[in-house]
Amino acid sequence: MKLADLSTGPDWVVWIVVIILAVLSIVLISGHGSWFISGYNMASKEEKAKYNEKKLCRTMGIGMSVIAILLLIMGLLENALPAFFVYISLGIILVDVVVIIILGNTICRK
């Protein structure tokens, strides 16, 4: 069974999500867009002062770009990838999120 056999919706939805994640990744990697980071945008000025905003944005942007690239690969190769690749991609996303949280709370602090 191929990955394409599991998809039931239109393909354009995947491409819109990939484009949105890619644009947000570029904005965050450039060091801007801290208002997209949940928790940081609602923090007080004292709490925000504890973090290096540029490092935090870049960390979140790189993590988001990993997810965007993974979705791009799945969209492009849906007819070639086996169906169990969904589980592999889910594992990669979970590891990516854990790494983002750890790095955001360690190297991004001042």
C-alpha positions in Angstrom: 0.0 0.0 0.0 1.3 3.4 -0.9 0.9 6.7 0.9 -1.4 8.0 -1.9 -3.9 5.2 -0.9 -4.3 6.8 2.5 -5.0 10.3 1.3 -8.7 11.1 1.0 -8.7 14.9 0.6 -7.6 17.2 -2.2 -3.8 17.6 -2.8 -4.0 21.4 -2.8 -4.6 21.4 0.9 -1.2 19.8 1.5 0.5 22.4 -0.8 -1.1 25.3 1.0 0.1 24.0 4.4 3.6 23.5 3.0 3.6 27.0 1.7 2.4 28.5 4.9 4.9 26.6 7.0 7.7 27.5 4.6 6.9 31.2 4.8 6.6 31.1 8.6 9.9 29.3 8.7 11.6 31.9 6.6 10.2 34.7 8.7 11.4 33.0 11.9 14.8 32.0 10.6 15.4 35.6 9.7 15.0 36.5 13.4 11.7 38.2 13.0 8.2 37.0 13.8 8.5 36.4 17.5 4.7 37.2 17.7 4.2 33.7 16.1 5.8 31.9 19.0 3.1 30.8 21.4 3.9 31.6 25.0 6.6 34.1 24.1 4.2 36.6 22.6 2.0 36.6 25.7 4.9 36.7 28.2 5.5 39.7 30.3 8.4 42.0 29.6 10.4 40.5 32.5 9.9 37.0 31.2 10.8 38.1 27.6 14.0 39.6 28.9 15.2 36.2 30.0 15.3 35.0 26.4 17.5 35.8 23.4 14.7 36.7 20.9 16.8 36.1 17.7 18.0 32.7 18.9 14.5 31.7 19.9 13.1 32.7 16.5 15.8 30.9 14.6 15.4 27.7 16.8 11.6 27.7 16.1 12.1 28.5 12.4 14.5 25.6 11.9 12.2 23.2 13.7 9.3 24.4 11.6 11.3 24.0 8.5 12.0 20.4 9.3 8.3 19.8 9.5 7.7 21.8 6.2 10.4 19.8 4.4 8.9 16.5 5.7 5.4 17.5 4.4 7.0 18.6 1.1 8.6 15.2 0.7 5.4 13.4 1.6 3.5 15.6 -0.9 5.9 15.1 -3.8 6.5 11.4 -3.2 3.1 10.2 -2.1 2.9 7.7 -5.0 6.3 6.2 -4.2 6.4 6.2 -0.4 4.9 3.2 1.5 2.0 3.8 3.8 4.1 3.2 7.0 6.0 6.3 6.2 3.2 8.1 8.1 4.5 6.5 11.3 8.1 7.5 10.5 7.1 11.1 9.8 5.1 11.2 13.0 8.2 10.0 14.9 10.3 12.6 13.2 7.8 15.4 14.1 7.6 14.3 17.7 11.4 14.2 18.1 11.6 17.6 16.4 9.1 19.1 18.8 10.9 17.7 21.8 14.2 19.1 20.5 12.6 22.5 19.9 11.3 22.6 23.4 14.6 21.6 24.9 16.6 24.0 22.9 14.1 26.8 23.4 14.5 26.5 27.2 18.3 26.0 27.3 20.4 27.7 24.6 17.8 30.5 23.9 18.0 31.8 27.5 20.3 34.7 28.2 
